[in-house]
Amino acid sequence: MNVAKWLLFAVLALPAMELAAFVAVAAQIGVLAALVLVGVTSFTGVLILRHAGGSHIARVRMALGEGRFTALQADSVGGFILVAGILLLIPRFITDSLGILLLAAPLRQLVGAALRRGGPPARADGVVDLPPNEWHQVPDPELPHRRDDRKRDTP
């Protein structure tokens, strides 16, 4: 099976798995305690989205408005915290567990490294290397004019 089929299967099976997880937790600690636990994790998700996620959403909006996609790629920690807050906000146990795991810094680094494996390796200086067929040089008509002005201004 390809990745899309596995992802579709996981999305369709998630509600059944969540229901089974809720029944198992409720059988162990009681229905009321399970409902309180779901409520507490949802409230935690709201707090995370309000405080940590709010600034990340503002940075994402600014980057999208200016057409800078590198800012989105550079701020992966904020993105993971945002996803963790969303997962905690959903009132279920499996998604809450994934959200709590994403809040742990070592696991965020592992997930980030796994996601970056599919793309080109990032350079420390921020330079993006493109193959020759993916870019072309565009002459800047202002450059010769600026050089002439500097020559005239010097004594």
Accessible surface in RSA format (square Angstrom, percent):
REM  Atomic radii and reference values for relative SASA: ProtOr
REM  Chains: A
REM  Algorithm: Lee & Richards
REM  Probe-radius: 1.40
REM  Slices: 20
REM RES _ NUM      All-atoms   Total-Side   Main-Chain    Non-polar    All polar
REM                ABS   REL    ABS   REL    ABS   REL    ABS   REL    ABS   REL
RES MET A   1   154.88  80.2  77.85  51.5  77.03 183.4  86.69  73.7  68.19  90.3
RES ASN A   2    90.21  62.2  76.70  74.1  13.51  32.5  41.53 100.0  48.68  47.1
RES VAL A   3   123.07  81.0 120.75 109.3   2.31   5.6 121.87 105.9   1.20   3.3
RES ALA A   4    68.12  62.6  57.30  88.4  10.81  24.6  61.81  87.0   6.30  16.7
RES LYS A   5   122.43  59.7 117.70  72.2   4.73  11.3  63.60  57.2  58.83  62.7
RES TRP A   6   140.71  56.5 138.60  67.1   2.11   5.0 126.94  67.7  13.77  22.3
RES LEU A   7   114.58  63.8 111.16  79.5   3.42   8.6 114.14  80.2   0.44   1.2
RES LEU A   8   107.56  59.9 104.13  74.5   3.44   8.6 107.05  75.2   0.51   1.4
RES PHE A   9   118.41  59.2 115.38  71.5   3.03   7.9 118.05  71.6   0.37   1.0
RES ALA A  10    46.74  43.0  42.67  65.9   4.06   9.2  45.26  63.7   1.47   3.9
RES VAL A  11    91.28  60.1  84.93  76.9   6.34  15.3  86.03  74.8   5.25  14.2
RES LEU A  12   124.95  69.6 105.70  75.6  19.25  48.4 107.37  75.4  17.57  47.3
RES ALA A  13    23.31  21.4  17.17  26.5   6.14  14.0  23.15  32.6   0.16   0.4
RES LEU A  14    46.44  25.9  46.44  33.2   0.00   0.0  46.44  32.6   0.00   0.0
RES PRO A  15    67.29  49.0  61.07  55.7   6.23  22.6  62.52  51.6   4.77  29.7
RES ALA A  16    68.48  63.0  55.47  85.6  13.01  29.6  62.17  87.6   6.31  16.7
RES MET A  17    89.03  46.1  83.13  55.0   5.90  14.0  50.66  43.1  38.38  50.8
RES GLU A  18     8.08   4.6   5.83   4.4   2.25   5.4   5.98  11.6   2.11   1.7
RES LEU A  19   119.32  66.5 115.17  82.4   4.15  10.4 118.76  83.4   0.56   1.5
RES ALA A  20    63.00  57.9  50.90  78.6  12.10  27.5  58.27  82.1   4.73  12.5
RES ALA A  21    23.87  21.9  15.80  24.4   8.07  18.4  23.32  32.8   0.55   1.5
RES PHE A  22    50.74  25.4  50.74  31.4   0.00   0.0  50.74  30.8   0.00   0.0
RES VAL A  23    89.51  58.9  87.03  78.8   2.48   6.0  88.66  77.0   0.84   2.3
RES ALA A  24    57.47  52.8  49.02  75.7   8.45  19.2  56.63  79.7   0.84   2.2
RES VAL A  25    41.34  27.2  39.29  35.6   2.05   4.9  41.32  35.9   0.02   0.0
RES ALA A  26    11.82  10.9   7.16  11.0   4.66  10.6   7.38  10.4   4.44  11.8
RES ALA A  27    83.33  76.6  41.79  64.5  41.53  94.5  54.07  76.1  29.26  77.5
RES GLN A  28   153.74  86.0 121.40  88.7  32.34  77.0  36.36  77.4 117.38  89.0
RES ILE A  29    87.38  49.7  60.84  45.3  26.54  64.0  69.14  49.8  18.24  49.5
RES GLY A  30    31.45  38.8   0.00   N/A  31.45  38.8  29.62  81.3   1.83   4.1
RES VAL A  31    92.12  60.6  87.70  79.4   4.42  10.6  87.70  76.2   4.42  12.0
RES LEU A  32   138.41  77.1 134.11  95.9   4.30  10.8 134.90  94.7   3.52   9.5
RES ALA A  33    42.30  38.9  32.89  50.8   9.41  21.4  37.79  53.2   4.51  11.9
RES ALA A  34     0.00   0.0   0.00   0.0   0.00   0.0   0.00   0.0   0.00   0.0
RES LEU A  35    97.00  54.0  88.52  63.3   8.48  21.3  88.87  62.4   8.13  21.9
RES VAL A  36    87.11  57.3  80.48  72.9   6.63  16.0  86.46  75.1   0.65   1.8
RES LEU A  37    74.92  41.7  73.05  52.3   1.88   4.7  74.73  52.5   0.20   0.5
RES VAL A  38    16.83  11.1  16.71  15.1   0.11   0.3  16.83  14.6   0.00   0.0
RES GLY A  39    38.72  47.8   0.00   N/A  38.72  47.8  33.58  92.1   5.15  11.5
RES VAL A  40    83.41  54.9  80.28  72.7   3.13   7.5  82.81  72.0   0.60   1.6
RES THR A  41    17.07  12.1  16.78  17.0   0.29   0.7  17.07  22.9   0.00   0.0
RES SER A  42    21.08  17.8  20.97  28.0   0.11   0.2  20.64  43.9   0.44   0.6
RES PHE A  43   125.83  63.0 122.37  75.8   3.45   9.0 125.12  75.9   0.71   2.0
RES THR A  44    51.84  36.9  51.77  52.5   0.06   0.2  36.04  48.4  15.80  23.9
RES GLY A  45     0.00   0.0   0.00   N/A   0.00   0.0   0.00   0.0   0.00   0.0
RES VAL A  46    65.19  42.9  63.33  57.3   1.86   4.5  64.43  56.0   0.76   2.1
RES LEU A  47    69.99  39.0  69.07  49.4   0.92   2.3  69.25  48.6   0.74   2.0
RES ILE A  48    27.90  15.9  24.42  18.2   3.48   8.4  27.86  20.1   0.04   0.1
RES LEU A  49    35.70  19.9  31.27  22.4   4.44  11.2  31.46  22.1   4.25  11.4
RES ARG A  50   179.52  75.4 155.26  79.1  24.26  57.8  41.89  57.2 137.63  83.4
RES HIS A  51   130.02  71.1 110.34  76.7  19.68  50.3  77.88  80.3  52.14  60.7
RES ALA A  52    43.24  39.8  27.91  43.1  15.32  34.9  37.33  52.6   5.91  15.7
RES GLY A  53     0.09   0.1   0.00   N/A   0.09   0.1   0.09   0.3   0.00   0.0
RES GLY A  54    31.19  38.5   0.00   N/A  31.19  38.5  24.30  66.7   6.89  15.4
RES SER A  55    57.59  48.7  47.42  63.3  10.18  23.4  41.82  89.1  15.77  22.1
RES HIS A  56    10.97   6.0  10.97   7.6   0.00   0.0   3.38   3.5   7.59   8.8
RES ILE A  57    65.41  37.2  65.10  48.5   0.32   0.8  65.41  47.1   0.00   0.0
RES ALA A  58    56.48  51.9  48.76  75.3   7.72  17.6  53.17  74.9   3.31   8.8
RES ARG A  59   108.95  45.7 105.08  53.6   3.87   9.2  66.05  90.3  42.90  26.0
RES VAL A  60    34.36  22.6  34.08  30.9   0.28   0.7  34.35  29.8   0.01   0.0
RES ARG A  61   175.59  73.7 165.77  84.5   9.82  23.4  56.06  76.6 119.53  72.4
RES MET A  62   110.84  57.4 100.72  66.7  10.11  24.1  85.67  72.8  25.17  33.3
RES ALA A  63     0.46   0.4   0.45   0.7   0.01   0.0   0.46   0.6   0.00   0.0
RES LEU A  64    96.42  53.7  77.61  55.5  18.81  47.3  77.83  54.7  18.58  50.0
RES GLY A  65    70.31  86.7   0.00   N/A  70.31  86.7  37.05 101.7  33.26  74.5
RES GLU A  66   101.92  58.5  68.85  52.1  33.07  78.7  42.56  82.3  59.36  48.5
RES GLY A  67    47.89  59.1   0.00   N/A  47.89  59.1  24.64  67.6  23.26  52.1
RES ARG A  68   112.33  47.2 107.30  54.7   5.04  12.0  53.29  72.8  59.05  35.8
RES PHE A  69   119.64  59.9 116.55  72.2   3.09   8.0 116.55  70.7   3.09   8.9
RES THR A  70    85.98  61.2  83.65  84.8   2.33   5.6  62.24  83.6  23.74  35.9
RES ALA A  71    30.43  28.0  18.69  28.8  11.74  26.7  26.32  37.1   4.11  10.9
RES LEU A  72    55.00  30.6  42.12  30.1  12.87  32.4  43.14  30.3  11.85  31.9
RES GLN A  73   135.85  76.0 111.92  81.8  23.93  57.0  49.53 105.4  86.32  65.5
RES ALA A  74    89.87  82.6  49.77  76.8  40.11  91.2  61.74  86.9  28.13  74.5
RES ASP A  75    33.47  23.4  29.80  29.7   3.66   8.7  15.09  35.5  18.38  18.3
RES SER A  76    40.82  34.5  33.53  44.8   7.29  16.8  24.32  51.8  16.50  23.1
RES VAL A  77    82.00  54.0  81.81  74.1   0.20   0.5  81.81  71.1   0.20   0.5
RES GLY A  78     8.83  10.9   0.00   N/A   8.83  10.9   7.65  21.0   1.18   2.7
RES GLY A  79    19.38  23.9   0.00   N/A  19.38  23.9  19.17  52.6   0.20   0.5
RES PHE A  80    27.47  13.7  26.74  16.6   0.72   1.9  26.74  16.2   0.72   2.1
RES ILE A  81    36.44  20.7  36.44  27.1   0.00   0.0  36.44  26.2   0.00   0.0
RES LEU A  82    30.43  16.9  30.43  21.8   0.00   0.0  30.43  21.4   0.00   0.0
RES VAL A  83    68.14  44.8  67.99  61.5   0.16   0.4  68.14  59.2   0.00   0.0
RES ALA A  84     0.00   0.0   0.00   0.0   0.00   0.0   0.00   0.0   0.00   0.0
RES GLY A  85     0.00   0.0   0.00   N/A   0.00   0.0   0.00   0.0   0.00   0.0
RES ILE A  86    80.71  45.9  80.70  60.1   0.01   0.0  80.70  58.1   0.01   0.0
RES LEU A  87    33.10  18.4  33.10  23.7   0.00   0.0  33.10  23.2   0.00   0.0
RES LEU A  88     1.19   0.7   1.19   0.9   0.00   0.0   1.19   0.8   0.00   0.0
RES LEU A  89    70.31  39.2  65.87  47.1   4.44  11.2  65.87  46.3   4.44  12.0
RES ILE A  90    62.46  35.5  60.36  45.0   2.10   5.1  62.46  45.0   0.00   0.0
RES PRO A  91    84.64  61.7  70.99  64.7  13.65  49.6  70.99  58.6  13.65  84.9
RES ARG A  92    83.82  35.2  79.35  40.5   4.47  10.6  12.94  17.7  70.88  43.0
RES PHE A  93    22.88  11.4  21.81  13.5   1.07   2.8  22.00  13.3   0.88   2.5
RES ILE A  94    52.77  30.0  50.63  37.7   2.14   5.1  52.71  38.0   0.06   0.2
RES THR A  95     6.25   4.4   6.25   6.3   0.00   0.0   6.25   8.4   0.00   0.0
RES ASP A  96     3.77   2.6   3.77   3.8   0.00   0.0   3.73   8.8   0.04   0.0
RES SER A  97    59.31  50.1  55.09  73.5   4.23   9.7  30.36  64.7  28.95  40.6
RES LEU A  98    89.76  50.0  88.75  63.5   1.01   2.5  88.84  62.4   0.93   2.5
RES GLY A  99     0.00   0.0   0.00   N/A   0.00   0.0   0.00   0.0   0.00   0.0
RES ILE A 100    95.52  54.4  92.38  68.8   3.14   7.6  92.38  66.5   3.14   8.5
RES LEU A 101    92.68  51.6  92.05  65.9   0.63   1.6  92.68  65.1   0.00   0.0
RES LEU A 102    20.77  11.6  20.77  14.9   0.00   0.0  20.77  14.6   0.00   0.0
RES LEU A 103    61.74  34.4  45.55  32.6  16.19  40.7  45.55  32.0  16.19  43.6
RES ALA A 104    46.60  42.8  35.90  55.4  10.70  24.3  45.89  64.6   0.71   1.9
RES ALA A 105    46.33  42.6  42.25  65.2   4.07   9.3  42.52  59.9   3.80  10.1
RES PRO A 106    93.54  68.2  90.67  82.7   2.87  10.4  92.21  76.1   1.33   8.3
RES LEU A 107    55.42  30.9  53.67  38.4   1.75   4.4  54.49  38.3   0.93   2.5
RES ARG A 108    33.40  14.0  31.74  16.2   1.66   4.0   3.26   4.5  30.15  18.3
RES GLN A 109   126.75  70.9 118.66  86.7   8.09  19.3  45.53  96.9  81.22  61.6
RES LEU A 110   119.23  66.4 114.56  82.0   4.66  11.7 115.23  80.9   3.99  10.7
RES VAL A 111    48.39  31.8  46.00  41.6   2.38   5.7  48.38  42.0   0.00   0.0
RES GLY A 112     4.25   5.2   0.00   N/A   4.25   5.2   4.10  11.3   0.15   0.3
RES ALA A 113    41.59  38.2  37.62  58.1   3.97   9.0  39.36  55.4   2.23   5.9
RES ALA A 114    51.77  47.6  38.12  58.8  13.64  31.0  38.23  53.8  13.53  35.9
RES LEU A 115   124.10  69.1 102.34  73.2  21.76  54.7 104.94  73.7  19.16  51.6
RES ARG A 116   128.91  54.1 119.71  61.0   9.19  21.9  60.14  82.2  68.76  41.7
RES ARG A 117   193.29  81.2 161.05  82.1  32.25  76.8  69.73  95.3 123.56  74.9
RES GLY A 118    79.18  97.6   0.00   N/A  79.18  97.6  43.12 118.3  36.06  80.8
RES GLY A 119    37.58  46.3   0.00   N/A  37.58  46.3  25.18  69.1  12.40  27.8
RES PRO A 120   113.77  82.9  94.76  86.4  19.01  69.1 101.31  83.6  12.46  77.4
RES PRO A 121   124.54  90.8 102.68  93.6  21.86  79.5 112.45  92.8  12.09  75.2
RES ALA A 122    89.65  82.4  50.57  78.0  39.08  88.9  59.10  83.2  30.55  80.9
RES ARG A 123   109.45  46.0  90.40  46.1  19.05  45.4  40.63  55.5  68.82  41.7
RES ALA A 124   120.19 110.5  69.49 107.2  50.70 115.3  81.70 115.1  38.50 102.0
RES ASP A 125    93.36  65.4  55.36  55.1  38.00  89.9  48.82 114.9  44.54  44.4
RES GLY A 126    61.93  76.4   0.00   N/A  61.93  76.4  38.11 104.6  23.82  53.3
RES VAL A 127    73.04  48.1  63.31  57.3   9.73  23.4  68.04  59.1   5.00  13.6
RES VAL A 128    98.65  64.9  73.92  66.9  24.73  59.6  77.21  67.1  21.45  58.2
RES ASP A 129    98.73  69.2  74.85  74.5  23.88  56.5  36.89  86.8  61.84  61.7
RES LEU A 130    86.71  48.3  65.66  47.0  21.05  52.9  67.14  47.2  19.57  52.7
RES PRO A 131    66.19  48.2  59.15  53.9   7.04  25.6  65.67  54.2   0.52   3.2
RES PRO A 132   114.90  83.7 103.60  94.4  11.30  41.1 103.85  85.7  11.04  68.6
RES ASN A 133   135.99  93.8  94.75  91.6  41.24  99.3  47.37 114.0  88.62  85.7
RES GLU A 134   109.61  62.9  79.65  60.3  29.95  71.3  32.91  63.7  76.70  62.6
RES TRP A 135   136.49  54.8 117.01  56.6  19.49  45.8 116.44  62.1  20.06  32.5
RES HIS A 136   146.99  80.3 127.71  88.8  19.28  49.3  97.67 100.7  49.32  57.4
RES GLN A 137   151.63  84.8 127.92  93.5  23.72  56.5  36.97  78.7 114.66  87.0
RES VAL A 138   105.99  69.7  85.15  77.1  20.85  50.2  85.74  74.5  20.26  54.9
RES PRO A 139   114.44  83.4  99.11  90.3  15.33  55.7 107.62  88.9   6.82  42.4
RES ASP A 140    67.82  47.5  54.80  54.5  13.02  30.8  19.48  45.8  48.34  48.2
RES PRO A 141   115.49  84.2  90.67  82.7  24.82  90.2 101.92  84.1  13.57  84.3
RES GLU A 142    93.87  53.9  92.34  69.9   1.53   3.6  31.17  60.3  62.71  51.2
RES LEU A 143    78.60  43.8  78.48  56.1   0.11   0.3  78.48  55.1   0.11   0.3
RES PRO A 144    73.37  53.5  71.29  65.0   2.07   7.5  73.12  60.4   0.25   1.6
RES HIS A 145   109.82  60.0 106.68  74.1   3.15   8.1  69.62  71.8  40.20  46.8
RES ARG A 146   127.46  53.5 125.62  64.0   1.84   4.4  39.06  53.4  88.40  53.6
RES ARG A 147   132.44  55.6 130.44  66.5   2.00   4.8  38.00  51.9  94.43  57.2
RES ASP A 148    63.87  44.7  62.30  62.0   1.56   3.7   8.87  20.9  55.00  54.9
RES ASP A 149    50.32  35.2  49.06  48.8   1.26   3.0  21.56  50.7  28.76  28.7
RES ARG A 150   155.34  65.2 153.82  78.4   1.52   3.6  72.91  99.6  82.43  50.0
RES LYS A 151   151.77  74.0 134.86  82.7  16.91  40.3  87.83  79.1  63.94  68.1
RES ARG A 152   176.50  74.1 144.40  73.6  32.10  76.4  70.92  96.9 105.58  64.0
RES ASP A 153   117.56  82.3  88.03  87.6  29.53  69.8  32.21  75.8  85.35  85.1
RES THR A 154    90.44  64.3  75.79  76.8  14.65  34.9  63.71  85.6  26.73  40.4
RES PRO A 155   179.70 131.0 106.02  96.6  73.68 267.8 143.82 118.7  35.88 223.0
END  Absolute sums over single chains surface
CHAIN  1 A    11889.9       9970.5       1919.4       8486.7       3403.2
END  Absolute sums over all chains
TOTAL         11889.9       9970.5       1919.4       8486.7       3403.2
